[in-house]
Amino acid sequence: MRELIKSWKTVPSLAVLAGLFVAPLSLLFVVSFWSKKLFRVVPDFVFDGYQKALVSYWDVGLNTLAIAISTGIITTTIAFFFAFFIRFKAGRYGDILLFISLVTLFGGYLVKIYAWKSILGLEGILNTALIGLGIVSEPLGALLYNRGSVATALTHFLLPIAVLPIVASMRNIQDITLEAGRDLGAGPVRILLGVVLPQCRAGIIAAFAFSFLIAAGDYITPLFLGGTDGAMIGMFIASQFSIRFDWPLGSAMAFLTMFSCLTVVLIARLAIVRGRK
């Protein structure tokens, strides 16, 4: 009886999950096999959307994966060292630093994008400083509207999200374990690689998955900071639904992107598991 009551408690959450996630996703998957004729979406079972997405948008897809993977790696690396400092070096100020990093999430996504646009623009803070110091004679246009500017803004936004799971995994590392390593003659690098890193791999893979998946699905940042070099697949998916009215193509592009991202996450997870063995 008690087990039955416990199982019934999960029904509301499962109903919300089915209504807000499973049902729309299933409908989108069905629409990806439909066809478009003039300005009408015709229920059908064809692979035109997937074929067109692979033929016409493969380069944008690869560019998206390249930006997302680099963003995930950079964000996870910075988050790891910041979490290490919070857990083992900051002492009583560690919780304050973690709180400050999480508060930055409430600063507004678009505010951060426009901030980086004002920093990296031709008349931005960085170009003004470089000219004032005499390093360059004219503004550098290469700082903005490229992959680097998109990755920089995404890293700034995703860093607090990546820090949280790594800090949580490092909380389980006992100080006595590090002291035992030092007593056995291990140096700081050996302790970091042989003691800390193996015990927080779950947090690292979670941080990379969050950073990579959110970056791969973003379309606002490349829209404002990417230009032609930093264009990502999310921009084209949004245009299929909002401007071109080609829902089957947009759905097919979305599922191909989802499949590619899940493949990258699974490969990263397998690499972590194999490294642990």
N, C-alpha and C positions, 0 to 999 in steps of 0.2 A: 504493500500500500504506500509506504514511504517512497519507494522508488518510482511509483506511478505519479505521485504528487510532484516529485522532483522533475520528472520528464515533462509534465504539463506546464511547469514554470518556464520552460524554454519555448513554448508555443508562440507567445507574443513576439519574442525577438526573432524567431524563425519566420513569422508572418511578415514582419517589417523587412527582413532581409529578402524574402521572396518578392514582396511587392515593390520594393525600391531598387533592387539590384538584379535578381534573377529574371523577373518578368521583362523589364526593359531590355536587358541584355539578350534574352531569347528572341524578342521581337526584332531587335537590331540584326541578329544573326539571320533570321528569316528574310528580312528585307535585303540583306546583302546578295541574295540569290535572285532578286527580282530584276526587272529591266525598266529602263526609262524610255518613253516614247513621247517626243515633243516635251510638253511640260507636265506629263502624267507619269506616275509610278504604276507600273503594271505588275500585278502578282504573277510570278513566273518561276521557273527553276532553271536558271542559266548561270554560267560562270563568267559572263561578260565583265562584271564589276571587278572580279579578282584578276582577270586577264589584263584589263586596262590599267589596273593599279600596279601590276608587276611590270608592265611594259613602259608606262608613262611616268611613273613616280618612283622607280627603284633607286635613282640617284638621290632623291630627297630622303628616301627611307634610310639609305646608308649614311647620309649626312646627319640624320636625326640620331641614329645609333652611335655615331662617332661622338657627337656632342654630348649625348646622354651618358655614354660610358666614361668619357673623360671627366664630365661633371661628377659622376658617382665616385670615381677613383679619387679625384682631388678633394671632394667634400668629405669622404670617409677618412682619408689620410689626415686632414686638418682636424676633423672631429676626434680622431683617435688620440692625437697628441694633446688636444685641449682637454679631453676627458681624463687622460692620464695625469695632466697637471692638476685638474680639479680633485681627483681621487687621492693622489699620493703626494702632491707638492703644496697645494694651497692651504692645507690644514683646515682651520675653522672657517676660512673664507671660501671654501669650495662650494658650499651650498649657495652662498651669495652670488658667486660667479655663474653657477648653473641657473639660478633664478634670473639673473640679468640676461643671459643668453636666450632664455625662453621668452622673456618679456619682449624681445625684439620681434617675435612672431606677430605681435599685435601692432607693429608699426605700419602695416599696410603694404600689400604686394606691389601695387602700382606706384606707391610712393618710392619704394626701393628702385623700381625700374627707372623712374624719372630722375632719381638721385644719381644713378650710374650714367644716365644719359647726360646729365649736367657735369659729371666728373670727366667723362671720356670724350665729350663733344669738342668741336673745333674751338669754341670759346669757353670750354670747360675749365674746371679747377686744375686738372693735370697739365693741360697744354699751357695754361697761363703760368703755372709754376715753372715748367720747362723753359718757356721763353724768358721768364723773369730771371732764371738762373743762368741764362746764356747757353744752355745745352743745345737748344735748337733755335733756328732763326725764324721758322714759320710753324703754324700749328700742324700737328700730325693727324692726318685724316684716317690713318690705319688703325687708330685706337677704337673706333666705333664701327658698327655695321659689319661685323664679322663673327666667326665662331667664338673667338676669344671673349668678346664682349658679352655674348649670350651665356657662355660658360661661367664667366665671372659673376654676372648678376644672379644666375641660378645657384651658384655656390653660396653666395651671400644669403640668399633666401633659405636654402635647404640646410645650412650648417646647424642651426639649433635643432632641427628635426633629427639629424644624424647623430648629434651629441648625446641625446637622451638614451637610446638603447645601449650605446657603448658605456656610458656612465652606469647604467643599471647592471650591466654584466660585470663591470669592474667592482661594484659593491660587494660581490660574492668572493672576491679575492681577499684572503686574510693577510694581514700585515706580517703574521708570523711566518707565512710562506716566503715572503720576500727576505725576511731576516735569515731564514734557513738557507736560502740561496747565497746570501752574502757570507754567511759563516762557512759555506762550502767553497768559497773563493770565487764565486761568479761576479763578474763586473756588471755595471749598469746595462750595457748593451745585451749581455747574455741573459740577465734577469728579464729585460724587456721582451726579448725574442723567445726565451725558453720557459718563462713563467707567466708573464702577463698576457702575451699574445694568445697562447693556446687556450687560456681560460675565458677569454672574451670574444672568441670567434663567432659565437651566436649573435652578439651585439654588433660585430663588424658586418656580418652578412646582412643583418636587418637594416643597418645604416646604409649600406650600399644599395640594397633593394629599394628602400624608400627614396633615396636620392635619385637613383637611376630611373625608376618608374615615373616619378613625378616630373623629372626633367624630360623624359621621352614623350610624355603626354602634354607638355606645356606648349602653348601657341601664342600667349601674350608677350612673353619676353622676346622671342625671335621676331615678332611683328614690330616691336618698337626698337629693338637693338640689333637685329640680325642682318637686315638688308638681304641681298641676293645670296651672299656667301653663307650666312647663318640661317637660311630658311629651314624650317622643320616641318614634318609631315602634319602636325596638328593644325597648322595654318591652312593647309589644303583640304583637310577633312572638314574644318569649320566652314570653308567656302562652299564645299559641296552641299552642305545642308542649308546654308543661309543665302547664298547668292545663285549658285548654279542649279539648285533644286535637283541634284542627282543623288538622291538618298542611297540607292543601291551601291554606287561607286564609293560614296563616303563610308557606308557601313563596311564594305569590303576592305577599304584602306584601314579602317579602325581595327578590324579583326586581324589583318595581316600585321599591323603594328603591335597589337597585343600578343600575338603568337611569337613574334620576333623578340619582344621584351621578355616574355616568360622563358624563352629559350636561353637568353643571356643570363637571366637570374639562376636558372637551373645549372648552367655550366659553371657559374661562379660558386654555387653551393657545392657542386661535385668537386670542384677544385679545393674548396675549404675542407671537405670531408676527406679527400685523398691526402691533403697536407697533414691532417690530424693523424691519419694512419701512419 
